[in-house]
Amino acid sequence: MAQDLAHDTHDHDDHDHAPTGIKRWLFSTNHKDIGTMYLVFSLIMFFIGGSMAMVIRAELFKPGLQIVDPERFNQMTTMHALIMIFGAVMPSFVGLANWMVPLQIGAPDMALPRMNNLSFWLLPFAFTILLSTLFMPGGAPAAGWTMYPPLVLQSGDSMPMLIFAVHLMGASSIMGAINIVVTIMNMRAPGMNLLKMPLFCWSWLITAYLLIAVMPVLAGAVTMLLTDHFFGTSFFNPAGGGDPLMFEHVFWFFGHPEVYIMILPAFGIISEILPTFSRKPLFGATSMIYAIASIAFLSFIVWGHHMFVDGMPMAAQLFFMMSTMLIAVPTGVKVFNWTATMWRGSLSFEPPMLFAIAFLFLFSIGGFSGLMLALTPVDFQYNNTYFVVAHFHYVLVPGAIFAVMGAVYYWLPKWTGHMYDMTLAKTHFWLSAIFVNVLFFPQHFLGLAGMPRRIPDYAVQFTDWNMVSSIGGFAFGASQILFVILIVKCVRGGQKATDAVWDGAMPTGLEWTLSSPPPFHSFTVAPEIK
Amino acid sequence: MSAPASDIRRPRGLLHGRLSKAAARSASALGGSALLCASAVANTSNGYNLPVGVTQMSRDIYDLHMEAFWICVVIAIVVFGAMIYSLVKFRASQGAVPDTTMLHSTKVEIIWTIVPVVILVVMAIPAAELILKMEDMRNSDLSIRVTGYQWKWEYQYMDAGAGIDFFSTLKQDSNFARELHSGVDPNTVPNYLLDVDHPLVVPSGTKVRIILTSGDVIHAWYVPDFALKRSAVPGFINELWFKVDPGKEGIYRGQCAALCGRDHGFMPVVVDVRTPDDFKKWVEEQKAQIKQAAAAPTDAPRSAQALN
């Protein structure tokens, strides 16, 4: 499929002789090729992480252990999270940024193309290392993606592999983020001031700062785990005077901004798609930017809400509860502004719009459960139950991942030069949108009824909702195969896409002024923005 | 520290509905210790919502949960309603013409910033009051030190129960049935995964303070019907308290709620709530057995003897 894409882009490549074959990809410094590699990589990881989710849902289909032993189950939950977060969601957003940021700001390429190559090529190595632990004696990491000590210090050989992989992913993310910041700050076309910049670029600019701020914190935390395990330090080991709660504080100081790293670019995508198919500019664009910035700021002062049950002074409980609830305000502004964008618009329901609308509804449901979780006293009931699992899957699957799929459906014709199969895309949408709810909505009930998360087996009163959830899971997983078929078909051919692709909707933005697919090197002469 | 039994309110018998009837029935029919294996499960969850629970705190938390839930429902009706209206009313296929003058309105944006803030304050005030109540550890009548281990709980009584100390692990029938390919249908095991050999025994109507820590990794002690969950962190002590309503005696079940390794799913928390009189009797029995065991030492573990 990559070869076909290569073929198409070469039709438009008049001046430059890019290397062909494997060298084109290994040594690529082209933002479009690197973006493609990121996206393909994240799709592969989505399926690997998804297959682990299938194992989890199969084991939880009924009480009793049928498929995996508890240790393997813990490896599945841990690896599922690590792969989906660091392998699927984050690289897919970086891939979209690689493709779209230069096109949207009128730049010829990313500012640091060689670093761009390195930041991508670290990822296959990081995930080969991480996935190899599945086949090692003792198996893969099983202490949860949160890696809480002292449990994680009981890991076998998988632990140094995990930490090295996390370091590589972190280095990759930091380089990707630096590249995006430098590109946006230095390479905007003349006349494109920051407030004229598309919302997707804005959301990524802010996300990139979050990444630069918190990935080193994660690297520091896991390095301390490493020295605790192998070099006799006692940062987190209570037997040596260490403090296991300090790890949680440091981890969640990274972890909460990380949550927004996985959703802010989605906000940007939705802010691109909704106005196009509402045929109306984004309502309150400036306040949308301020809302993203406020969410990013607040993300640094709410980490304690992950740790209410771990024991915290009363004042800290109050502070983290209030600060967390405050996040609802800018997030509410975003949802209201999106609604106002559709209000008195002229709506049509192409696949990207369908995903954006589903995002609005289902992300809001995740927001509501988030608001409930913020209330400290009730959090003592919700914490570490399936209610939390339902909450974060609602914001990550029909939130972040639906946004990525919406973005792919929005820009795929631009990338490949072909329209895709609309019927297949709509089928994929409806199956995904229905089964994601069958999969995750019952988990609210399970959590409220008292089922803890991360358990391989459960008391029999939880059977019914688990069965429903598992059926939803299998159907959701199977529906994603349609997505791959659709992409492969679209890359290989199809009706020619026009430059604006969505002619009826007249999308705005520099990317739609280029041919579809865009030339291998675009905007070699900077466009003028009036 | 410990209050004399006469200070503790008497159970109010059958006034407390089905659960207390069931508990009272089995208590009278089977006697105190037989409750451990009786089917009188006191669980107030209906299978899809939080349990109302059997303590004032759990009811307050349930009320706050429902308040937050209904606020969310109202917001959802308004916001989703506006979205659905747009989806139906402003369709290009129905000839809708975009109103491109509607790009920005400081007035409405201020409104939909202020209104959520007000709603949040409405939610935060009762929540903050509850936090203050939860953190009030004063005037407890009985303290119990709970220590998490991979994968069992240790209960050490203080105050009136000083000297009682035992481990609580998953019951043997569950432990057998939960093995991979055990061939046992979990539905045939009573209280599958939620039953232990020696439950924690506490009196009703008494403020019980739990002093929680861990001997190895982080665990969490979780009893949904008491709305109680806290982490057991090695090297740290977390304090929590609960006071079960008189008349709500029975067996309450929960489980470890923090990933603690291979058998995280198999370390239940079971609390046997008895009337203060029955609790007193139980304490005396335990103490007598401890004395007996000390007089005639054997190789058997003390905790196993003390609870037979």
Contacts between the chains, C-beta under 8 A, distances in Angstrom:
chain1	res1	chain2	res2	distance
A	63	B	186	4.1
A	63	B	187	7.3
A	63	B	192	6.4
A	63	B	193	7.8
A	64	B	177	6.7
A	64	B	178	6.8
A	64	B	182	7.1
A	64	B	184	7.4
A	64	B	185	7.2
A	64	B	186	4.6
A	65	B	178	6.2
A	65	B	179	6.9
A	65	B	180	4.4
A	65	B	181	7.6
A	65	B	182	7.6
A	66	B	180	7.5
A	66	B	181	7.7
A	68	B	180	7.6
A	69	B	180	5.1
A	70	B	262	4.9
A	70	B	263	6.2
A	70	B	264	7.5
A	70	B	265	6.4
A	70	B	266	7.6
A	71	B	262	4.8
A	74	B	259	7.1
A	74	B	261	7.6
A	74	B	262	6.9
A	74	B	264	7.4
A	142	B	261	7.8
A	142	B	262	7.8
A	143	B	259	6.9
A	143	B	261	7.7
A	144	B	259	4.8
A	148	B	217	7.9
A	148	B	218	5.9
A	148	B	258	8.0
A	148	B	259	7.5
A	150	B	216	6.7
A	150	B	217	4.8
A	150	B	218	7.3
A	150	B	234	6.2
A	151	B	217	4.1
A	151	B	218	6.7
A	151	B	259	6.8
A	151	B	260	6.3
A	151	B	261	5.9
A	154	B	217	7.1
A	154	B	261	6.7
A	238	B	234	4.5
A	238	B	235	2.8
A	238	B	236	7.7
A	239	B	234	7.9
A	239	B	235	7.9
A	242	B	235	7.6
A	243	B	235	7.0
A	244	B	218	6.4
A	244	B	233	5.8
A	244	B	234	6.3
A	244	B	235	6.7
A	244	B	236	7.7
A	245	B	233	6.2
A	245	B	236	6.5
A	278	B	90	7.6
A	278	B	98	6.8
A	279	B	92	6.9
A	279	B	98	4.3
A	280	B	98	4.3
A	280	B	99	7.1
A	280	B	100	5.6
A	280	B	102	7.4
A	281	B	100	6.7
A	281	B	103	5.5
A	283	B	102	6.9
A	283	B	103	6.3
A	283	B	104	6.8
A	284	B	103	7.6
A	284	B	104	5.1
A	284	B	105	7.5
A	284	B	109	5.7
A	285	B	103	7.8
A	285	B	104	7.7
A	286	B	104	7.5
A	287	B	104	7.9
A	287	B	109	5.5
A	309	B	220	6.2
A	309	B	229	5.3
A	309	B	230	5.4
A	309	B	231	5.3
A	309	B	257	7.7
A	309	B	258	8.0
A	310	B	218	7.6
A	310	B	230	7.8
A	310	B	231	4.3
A	310	B	233	6.3
A	310	B	238	7.7
A	311	B	230	6.6
A	311	B	231	6.4
A	311	B	233	6.5
A	311	B	236	6.1
A	311	B	238	4.1
A	314	B	131	6.2
A	314	B	132	7.1
A	314	B	135	4.7
A	317	B	131	5.4
A	317	B	135	7.9
A	318	B	128	5.8
A	318	B	131	6.2
A	321	B	124	6.8
A	321	B	127	6.3
A	321	B	128	7.4
A	321	B	131	7.5
A	322	B	124	6.1
A	325	B	120	4.7
A	325	B	123	7.1
A	325	B	124	6.1
A	326	B	120	7.3
A	328	B	116	5.9
A	328	B	120	6.3
A	329	B	113	6.1
A	329	B	116	5.2
A	329	B	117	6.0
A	329	B	120	7.3
A	332	B	112	6.5
A	332	B	113	7.8
A	332	B	116	4.7
A	333	B	109	6.9
A	333	B	112	6.5
A	333	B	113	6.1
A	335	B	79	6.4
A	336	B	79	7.3
A	336	B	109	7.9
A	336	B	112	4.6
A	337	B	109	7.6
A	339	B	79	6.4
A	339	B	82	5.1
A	339	B	83	5.4
A	339	B	86	6.8
A	340	B	102	7.3
A	340	B	108	7.4
A	342	B	83	6.8
A	342	B	86	4.0
A	342	B	87	7.2
A	342	B	90	6.6
A	343	B	82	6.9
A	343	B	86	5.2
A	343	B	90	7.0
A	343	B	102	7.1
A	344	B	86	7.9
A	344	B	90	6.0
A	344	B	96	7.9
A	344	B	98	7.0
A	344	B	99	4.0
A	344	B	102	5.7
A	345	B	86	7.1
A	345	B	90	5.2
A	345	B	96	7.2
A	345	B	98	4.9
A	345	B	99	7.6
A	346	B	90	6.2
A	346	B	91	7.5
A	346	B	92	4.4
A	346	B	96	4.4
A	346	B	97	6.0
A	346	B	98	4.3
A	347	B	86	6.9
A	347	B	87	6.5
A	347	B	90	5.3
A	347	B	91	5.3
A	347	B	92	5.9
A	347	B	96	7.0
A	348	B	91	7.4
A	348	B	92	4.4
A	348	B	93	6.9
A	357	B	83	7.5
A	357	B	87	6.9
A	360	B	83	6.1
A	361	B	80	6.4
A	361	B	83	6.9
A	364	B	76	7.0
A	364	B	79	6.6
A	364	B	80	7.4
A	365	B	76	7.7
A	368	B	72	4.0
A	368	B	75	7.4
A	368	B	76	6.6
A	371	B	68	6.8
A	371	B	72	6.5
A	371	B	123	7.9
A	372	B	65	7.0
A	372	B	68	4.7
A	372	B	69	6.8
A	372	B	72	6.8
A	375	B	64	6.2
A	375	B	65	7.9
A	375	B	68	5.9
A	375	B	123	6.5
A	375	B	124	7.9
A	375	B	127	4.6
A	376	B	127	6.2
A	376	B	130	7.9
A	376	B	131	5.5
A	377	B	60	7.5
A	377	B	61	5.2
A	377	B	64	6.0
A	377	B	127	5.6
A	377	B	130	3.9
A	377	B	131	6.0
A	377	B	134	6.4
A	377	B	227	7.9
A	378	B	61	5.6
A	378	B	64	5.5
A	378	B	65	4.8
A	378	B	68	6.8
A	378	B	127	7.5
A	380	B	61	7.2
A	380	B	134	7.8
A	380	B	227	6.2
A	380	B	228	6.9
A	380	B	229	4.9
A	380	B	230	7.5
A	381	B	50	5.6
A	381	B	61	6.1
A	381	B	65	7.0
A	381	B	224	6.8
A	381	B	227	5.4
A	381	B	229	6.9
A	383	B	220	7.9
A	383	B	229	6.0
A	383	B	257	7.1
A	384	B	220	6.2
A	384	B	222	7.7
A	384	B	229	7.3
A	384	B	257	4.3
A	384	B	258	6.0
A	385	B	257	7.0
A	445	B	47	7.0
A	445	B	48	3.7
A	445	B	49	7.5
A	448	B	45	7.3
A	448	B	48	6.4
A	448	B	49	5.1
A	448	B	50	4.9
A	449	B	45	4.8
A	449	B	46	7.7
A	449	B	47	5.2
A	449	B	48	6.1
A	449	B	49	7.3
A	449	B	51	8.0
A	449	B	224	8.0
A	450	B	45	5.9
A	450	B	51	7.1
A	450	B	222	7.9
A	450	B	224	4.0
A	450	B	254	6.7
A	452	B	222	6.9
A	452	B	255	5.9
A	452	B	256	7.1
A	452	B	257	4.6
A	452	B	265	7.7
A	454	B	259	4.5
A	454	B	264	6.4
A	454	B	265	7.9
A	455	B	255	7.7
A	455	B	264	6.3
A	455	B	265	3.4
A	456	B	265	5.4
A	457	B	178	5.5
A	457	B	186	7.8
A	457	B	193	6.5
A	457	B	265	5.3
A	457	B	266	7.6
A	458	B	193	6.8
A	458	B	265	7.3
A	459	B	191	7.4
A	459	B	192	5.6
A	459	B	193	4.9
A	459	B	194	4.9
A	459	B	253	7.9
A	460	B	186	5.6
A	460	B	187	5.4
A	460	B	192	5.3
A	461	B	43	8.0
A	461	B	47	6.4
A	464	B	47	7.8
A	465	B	47	7.9
A	465	B	48	7.4
A	504	B	92	7.5
